[in-house]
């Protein structure tokens, strides 16, 4: 008879885990001009966490966002466009995996396709692609899965919903039975 409440608890935890594993993520996509100038402007807020990495990787001291887009991914199959005056980045999400999202990217300059590639966007680190030279600078394509209120909790849990449910159940049992 005591097995019934335990079984019910296991099923409830597994159901909650499956729902939380499929939680929506917001992806920020940006077209960024990187260049070296005598008096660099402050880094845009969207890039503050990436500032030192971008400086170290590309050697530029100023980064300006010229086009951007936020897209909430619910199914992992969405597509969207980040536009600027001359450039457009079309992103087509092809599905979600344990590490992140599989993407198909197309960079346009006006109506001409300049770059077409497939990439994997990790949930834990940004995707930065070096684009063409633009004037005295460089175009960068930046995609980041934004942190949300649930992100900190999700990072501590395994990606597999059954494993995550098992870990939650063990913690609940340990709280009840020390």
C-alpha positions in Angstrom: 0.0 0.0 0.0 2.9 2.4 0.6 4.2 1.7 -2.9 1.2 3.5 -4.4 2.1 7.1 -3.1 5.7 6.5 -4.2 4.7 5.4 -7.7 2.4 8.5 -7.9 5.2 10.7 -6.9 7.5 9.2 -9.5 5.0 9.7 -12.3 4.3 13.3 -11.2 8.0 14.1 -11.1 8.6 12.6 -14.6 5.6 14.6 -16.0 7.0 17.9 -14.5 10.4 17.1 -15.8 9.2 16.5 -19.3 7.4 19.8 -19.4 10.3 21.8 -18.0 12.7 20.1 -20.4 10.7 21.5 -23.3 10.6 25.0 -21.9 10.9 27.8 -24.4 14.3 29.6 -24.9 14.8 33.1 -26.2 17.6 33.5 -28.8 19.1 36.9 -29.4 20.6 37.3 -32.9 22.7 40.3 -33.8 24.6 41.8 -36.7 27.6 43.5 -35.1 30.2 45.8 -36.6 33.6 45.4 -34.9 36.3 48.0 -35.5 39.3 49.7 -33.9 38.7 53.4 -33.1 40.7 55.9 -31.0 37.8 56.5 -28.6 35.6 53.4 -28.4 32.0 53.7 -27.5 30.7 51.7 -24.5 29.8 48.1 -25.5 26.1 47.6 -26.2 24.2 45.9 -23.3 23.5 42.8 -25.4 27.3 42.1 -25.7 28.5 43.0 -22.2 29.0 39.3 -21.2 30.9 38.7 -24.4 33.0 41.8 -24.5 36.4 40.4 -23.4 35.9 37.2 -25.5 35.1 39.3 -28.6 38.1 41.6 -28.0 40.4 38.6 -27.5 39.2 36.7 -30.5 38.9 39.5 -33.1 41.3 42.2 -31.8 38.8 45.1 -32.1 38.0 47.6 -29.4 34.5 48.7 -30.4 31.4 46.7 -31.2 28.2 48.2 -32.5 25.0 46.3 -33.0 23.5 47.3 -36.4 20.7 44.8 -36.4 19.1 42.4 -34.0 16.2 40.1 -33.2 14.8 38.2 -30.3 13.0 35.0 -31.0 11.3 32.7 -28.6 11.8 29.1 -29.6 9.0 26.8 -28.5 9.3 23.9 -30.9 12.9 24.4 -32.1 11.6 24.7 -35.7 11.1 28.5 -35.9 12.7 30.9 -38.3 13.5 34.6 -38.0 15.4 37.6 -39.5 17.8 40.1 -38.0 18.0 43.1 -40.3 20.2 46.1 -40.7 20.3 48.8 -43.4 22.4 46.6 -45.8 22.6 43.2 -44.2 20.1 40.6 -43.2 20.6 37.4 -41.2 18.0 34.7 -41.8 18.0 32.0 -39.1 16.1 28.8 -39.6 16.0 26.5 -36.5 16.0 22.9 -37.6 15.5 21.3 -34.3 16.6 21.0 -30.7 19.1 18.6 -29.3 20.6 18.0 -25.8 23.3 20.7 -26.4 21.2 23.4 -28.2 19.7 24.0 -31.5 20.6 23.0 -35.1 20.4 26.1 -37.3 20.6 27.0 -41.0 22.0 30.5 -41.5 21.9 32.8 -44.5 23.6 36.2 -44.5 22.3 38.6 -47.2 23.8 41.9 -48.4 20.7 43.6 -49.9 19.4 40.7 -52.1 22.6 38.8 -52.5 23.4 35.7 -50.4 26.9 36.1 -49.0 27.0 33.2 -46.6 25.0 30.0 -46.2 25.9 27.5 -43.5 24.6 25.1 -40.9 25.6 25.6 -37.3 24.8 24.3 -33.8 23.9 27.0 -31.2 24.7 25.8 -27.7 22.4 26.7 -24.8 25.5 27.4 -22.7 27.7 29.5 -25.0 27.3 31.9 -27.9 27.8 31.4 -31.6 30.0 34.0 -33.2 30.8 33.9 -36.9 33.2 36.3 -38.6 31.5 37.9 -41.6 32.9 40.1 -44.4 35.0 43.3 -44.0 32.8 46.4 -43.8 34.7 49.6 -44.2 37.4 49.7 -41.6 35.7 47.0 -39.6 34.4 43.5 -39.6 30.8 42.2 -39.6 30.2 39.6 -36.9 27.1 37.4 -36.6 26.3 36.7 -33.0 23.6 34.3 -31.6 23.1 33.7 -27.9 20.5 31.7 -26.0 19.5 34.2 -23.3 19.3 33.3 -19.7 15.9 33.3 -18.1 14.6 32.8 -14.6 14.5 29.0 -15.0 17.9 28.8 -16.7 19.9 28.5 -13.5 17.7 25.6 -12.3 17.9 23.9 -15.7 21.7 24.0 -15.8 21.9 22.0 -12.6 19.7 19.3 -14.0 20.6 16.6 -16.6 19.3 17.1 -20.1 17.4 13.8 -20.1 13.9 14.3 -18.6 13.8 10.8 -17.1 17.2 11.3 -15.4 16.2 14.8 -14.2 13.0 13.2 -12.8 15.0 10.5 -11.1 17.3 13.1 -9.5 14.3 15.1 -8.2 12.7 12.1 -6.8 15.9 11.1 -5.0 16.1 14.6 -3.5 12.5 14.4 -2.4 13.0 11.0 -0.7 16.2 12.3 1.0 14.2 15.2 2.4 11.5 12.9 3.8 13.8 10.1 4.9 17.2 11.5 6.1 
